[in-house]
């Protein structure tokens, strides 16, 4: 392909409806959002070739971080040039502080402290039970690391179990919200609001901004003290910052984000109402990812002019993951065509 996917793509001269990717709010192809980026480009240029800790500071970073923190409901925010970097800056700081890491199933590599780590081969619920049991006996400094969303299977994780962490144990909870920020929570504000706050649990939420938010960067939400340590680490100081023209667009795009969120919710409702009875796709209400164990759904839909997500992730040796991903850029007619094809598949094979 020689162009960025939109609601449709062109492959070998044939047009397909595109139900893949992670541009949940459809912002990369939103003309008004592109215009804001152009405005930011004229004011700030394409990149800021300096350290955020240098002796010249651009105010757009502080403006965007204050806006992000206020929207998410967090105490403070810190931006970086990718979600991967946000995760790595976080875990590297916690390594310096002497923490051990306990990972939940399918946690994203962005928050691994090593290139390869031991990931729990159990359900998320069993991981919670085992984790709470370990916290009753261990004296290690523990960081619990998890995703906010199982985006591969369209499932949001609950966090009420945090209330069961023993009061005499101080732990850190790191949550990757890359597939939740912008589309879950009140108005898309993400996971922060639904995690119970405990005095003995230090909360750090990391996220990519390159998915729903449409920005080439990442963000860390936490308390000011934790972010201060990350901000003034050598790791952060040596990083190039997120491009300021895109942060300018973010600061001025309140209406665009709100409109896209509402359009996405309409699309989700239309699709879920039409396929809920099929037993073909697993999903969570109001979330745009629909998982299927039937990998043959991919070629079936492809023959009908519909391109969906189906490949191994995060490693090429992993089992293929087949899912339908909705975006704000889809039309009611697009959703109707997808629904009809899914119903055809179910009638033939289920």
Buried (B, 14 or more C-beta within 10 A) or exposed (E): EEEEBBBBBBEEEEEBBBBBBBBBBBBBBBEEBBEBBEBBBEEBEEEBEEBBBEEEEBEBBEBBBEBBBEBBBBBBBBBBBBBBBBBBBBBBBBBEEEBEBBBBBBBBBBBBBEEEBEBBEEEBEEBBEEBBEBBEEEEEBBBBBBBBBBBBBBBBBEBEBBEBBEEEBBBBBBBBBBBBBBBBBEEBBBBBEBBEEBEEBBBBBBBBBBBBBBBBBBBBBBEEEBBEBBBEBEBBEEBBBBBBBBBBBBBBBEEBBEBBBEBBBBBBEBBBEBBEEBEBBBBBEEBBBBBBEBEEBBEBBBEBEBBBBBEEEEEEEEEEBBBBBBBBBBEEEBBEBBBEBBBEBBEEEE
